[in-house]
Amino acid sequence: MLLKQLHFIKTNQMKNIYTLIISLFFTANIQAQPFFLDTSFNLNYNFYLTGSQATVYGLNYEPDGKLMIYGAFHDNYSNPSDMLRIYEDGNLDNTWQYPYDMGVSFVKLLNNKYISLTLNTLAKFTYEGQWTDTAWQNNTFRGNICHDFFKPYIFSDGSMLVGTDSICLSVSDKKRWFMRFLPDGNADTNFKHSTNGLAFGIVKYSSDKLLVYGSGMLGFTKYDNIPAIRLCRIDTAGNLDTTFHSIFIGGNPRPLYVQNDGKIIVGDFFNIINYPTTLFIVRLNADGSLDSTFNNFNSAINNYGGILASCPTTDGGYLIGGSFNQYQGYNRNNIVKTDANGYIDTAYFNGQGINSTFQAGNTPYVGGIVKGTNDTYYVMGYFTHYNGVHVNPIIRIHGLSVGINEVKKENVKVYPNPATNSITFNTGMFKDFKLRIFNAIGQTVLQKHLTTSNTTLNIQNFKQGMYYYTLINNKGKVISGKFVKE
């Protein structure tokens, strides 16, 4: 009897050990998968001091490698700062002493000074966070009689184009919806270009062109009295680019990302010509027409809100963020991975994703996604959880090439680079990879199953330019890189 009891105890101990080993193995493998939390990013700041209302609107990489994050953290002055400068590991930069809690929706570093948009008011701060250049702020304040500003575009000389709020019931002298300000903050009285409604934001399109977008019922429908509903393209002097034609007829079309080929990912929610249903994301050609190669009409989401973020991935696809719990018929919470043409990649984000424990009526969302270093991505917005883990409203997740155990990237040789007629993929002692090569605009130009560790491919028919590749082994590990075809 005693021997049986000892055998039973020993057997159960071994089972527990095996269970622990399997559990650790499973956890290690899960953590190695793409788009899981990067736990080395630990931001030591209490966003939830007075509840779960904190929102991170954006993140800027600074020239010194630090990160500036900004938003509305709702900490009631007990922990006052809606702008935080941090290091890449999440540690706070204590040289930044910004003592204001007013909500910040835009930040730009120029000549070692920050320009911020706070409660629709522009202000300047030193690199350490002290309010400065009140003369500049007073000039902009006087120049815009209604005093509300929207997302500006700031030039390297300190001048700026900006949308303004011209609806001032208390004054008879209405100012324009769209203005230019000189480096000293004074309104440029020689600037005569104007929209006929709200210009909600201005973003860079190319080195010499900008995109201007409107929003809501007050969004513009004309630029310089020429039809341009909600979206137009101008040069840096403010002249309308008449080669670009808007297809929008309402809503809030917001340019989220401009590709190298000039195509534009537009998100939020909107209506377009000759299509009755509200859309949430489309891709435009360089002339503003709808890009028929993109999945424009099959991205229906639930009724939460729109698509607010788009960031390219190393395989030529996109990370898409917004406010939704379903995407193209699949259950996804506020973040999704697509291929280069906007079709959902069902391998990713099929867990709990971005979600929250807000009170009823408050819905979480992803408002921004920014590519980090070493194939990571910063995801920010209004949320409290990621895959069931309580997190800050800004997290960092691993990219596709994180977690390669069997093959290190430095062991993969791709040569010659630049290449002319052929290119060789050498994976050392390892073999059995799925190779995909795609061009600069995300189109797949070659797919092949590599069954040897040394494979030479004919690329004579490839057009000249930059190409990207991914190598995926049978365990889903990904290596990515690029080469030039001459």
CORDA-V447897 format. One record per backbone hydrogen bond with DSSP energy under -0.5 kcal/mol. CO is the residue of the C=O (numbers start at 1). NH is the residue of the N-H. If there is no record, write none. Layout:
BEGIN
co:CO nh:NH
co:CO nh:NH
END
This chain:
BEGIN
co:1 nh:5
co:2 nh:6
co:3 nh:7
co:4 nh:8
co:5 nh:9
co:6 nh:10
co:7 nh:11
co:8 nh:12
co:9 nh:13
co:10 nh:14
co:11 nh:15
co:12 nh:16
co:13 nh:17
co:14 nh:18
co:15 nh:19
co:16 nh:20
co:17 nh:21
co:18 nh:22
co:19 nh:23
co:20 nh:24
co:21 nh:25
co:22 nh:26
co:23 nh:27
co:24 nh:28
co:25 nh:29
co:26 nh:30
co:27 nh:31
co:28 nh:32
co:30 nh:33
co:33 nh:36
co:36 nh:398
co:37 nh:39
co:38 nh:41
co:40 nh:42
co:41 nh:43
co:42 nh:44
co:43 nh:45
co:45 nh:47
co:46 nh:49
co:48 nh:51
co:55 nh:57
co:55 nh:72
co:58 nh:70
co:60 nh:62
co:60 nh:68
co:62 nh:65
co:66 nh:62
co:67 nh:69
co:67 nh:86
co:68 nh:60
co:69 nh:84
co:70 nh:57
co:70 nh:58
co:71 nh:104
co:72 nh:55
co:75 nh:78
co:75 nh:79
co:77 nh:80
co:82 nh:71
co:84 nh:69
co:84 nh:86
co:85 nh:93
co:86 nh:67
co:87 nh:90
co:89 nh:42
co:90 nh:44
co:91 nh:87
co:92 nh:94
co:93 nh:96
co:95 nh:97
co:97 nh:99
co:100 nh:82
co:103 nh:119
co:106 nh:117
co:108 nh:110
co:108 nh:115
co:110 nh:113
co:112 nh:127
co:113 nh:110
co:114 nh:116
co:114 nh:125
co:115 nh:108
co:116 nh:118
co:116 nh:123
co:117 nh:105
co:117 nh:106
co:118 nh:121
co:120 nh:149
co:121 nh:118
co:123 nh:116
co:124 nh:132
co:125 nh:114
co:126 nh:129
co:128 nh:97
co:130 nh:126
co:132 nh:124
co:133 nh:137
co:134 nh:138
co:135 nh:139
co:136 nh:140
co:137 nh:141
co:138 nh:142
co:139 nh:143
co:140 nh:144
co:143 nh:145
co:144 nh:147
co:148 nh:165
co:151 nh:202
co:153 nh:155
co:153 nh:161
co:155 nh:158
co:159 nh:155
co:160 nh:181
co:161 nh:153
co:162 nh:179
co:163 nh:150
co:164 nh:166
co:166 nh:168
co:167 nh:169
co:168 nh:171
co:172 nh:174
co:177 nh:164
co:179 nh:162
co:180 nh:188
co:181 nh:160
co:182 nh:185
co:186 nh:182
co:187 nh:189
co:188 nh:191
co:190 nh:192
co:194 nh:224
co:195 nh:177
co:198 nh:200
co:198 nh:220
co:200 nh:151
co:201 nh:213
co:203 nh:211
co:208 nh:236
co:209 nh:205
co:209 nh:206
co:210 nh:234
co:211 nh:203
co:212 nh:232
co:213 nh:200
co:213 nh:201
co:216 nh:219
co:218 nh:198
co:220 nh:230
co:221 nh:228
co:222 nh:196
co:223 nh:226
co:226 nh:223
co:228 nh:230
co:229 nh:231
co:230 nh:214
co:232 nh:212
co:233 nh:241
co:234 nh:210
co:235 nh:238
co:239 nh:235
co:240 nh:242
co:241 nh:244
co:243 nh:245
co:247 nh:273
co:250 nh:271
co:254 nh:267
co:257 nh:259
co:257 nh:265
co:259 nh:262
co:263 nh:259
co:264 nh:266
co:264 nh:284
co:265 nh:256
co:265 nh:257
co:266 nh:282
co:267 nh:254
co:268 nh:307
co:269 nh:252
co:270 nh:279
co:271 nh:249
co:271 nh:250
co:272 nh:275
co:279 nh:270
co:280 nh:307
co:282 nh:266
co:283 nh:291
co:284 nh:264
co:285 nh:288
co:287 nh:245
co:289 nh:285
co:290 nh:292
co:291 nh:294
co:294 nh:296
co:300 nh:328
co:300 nh:329
co:306 nh:308
co:306 nh:323
co:307 nh:268
co:309 nh:321
co:311 nh:319
co:313 nh:316
co:317 nh:313
co:318 nh:320
co:318 nh:338
co:319 nh:311
co:320 nh:336
co:321 nh:308
co:321 nh:309
co:322 nh:324
co:322 nh:366
co:323 nh:305
co:324 nh:334
co:325 nh:332
co:326 nh:302
co:327 nh:330
co:330 nh:327
co:330 nh:332
co:332 nh:334
co:333 nh:354
co:334 nh:322
co:336 nh:320
co:337 nh:345
co:338 nh:318
co:339 nh:342
co:341 nh:295
co:343 nh:339
co:344 nh:346
co:345 nh:348
co:353 nh:355
co:353 nh:387
co:355 nh:384
co:355 nh:385
co:359 nh:362
co:361 nh:363
co:365 nh:367
co:365 nh:382
co:368 nh:380
co:370 nh:378
co:375 nh:399
co:376 nh:372
co:377 nh:379
co:377 nh:397
co:378 nh:370
co:379 nh:395
co:380 nh:367
co:380 nh:368
co:381 nh:56
co:382 nh:365
co:384 nh:391
co:385 nh:355
co:386 nh:389
co:389 nh:386
co:393 nh:381
co:395 nh:379
co:396 nh:38
co:397 nh:377
co:398 nh:35
co:399 nh:402
co:400 nh:478
co:401 nh:404
co:403 nh:405
co:408 nh:411
co:409 nh:412
co:411 nh:413
co:413 nh:426
co:415 nh:424
co:419 nh:486
co:421 nh:459
co:421 nh:460
co:423 nh:457
co:424 nh:415
co:424 nh:426
co:425 nh:427
co:425 nh:455
co:426 nh:413
co:427 nh:430
co:432 nh:474
co:433 nh:435
co:433 nh:450
co:434 nh:472
co:435 nh:448
co:436 nh:470
co:437 nh:445
co:437 nh:446
co:438 nh:468
co:439 nh:442
co:443 nh:439
co:446 nh:437
co:448 nh:435
co:448 nh:450
co:449 nh:451
co:450 nh:432
co:450 nh:433
co:453 nh:427
co:455 nh:425
co:457 nh:423
co:457 nh:459
co:459 nh:462
co:465 nh:485
co:466 nh:440
co:467 nh:483
co:468 nh:438
co:469 nh:481
co:470 nh:436
co:471 nh:479
co:472 nh:434
co:473 nh:476
co:477 nh:473
co:479 nh:471
co:481 nh:469
co:483 nh:467
co:484 nh:418
co:484 nh:419
co:484 nh:486
co:485 nh:465
END
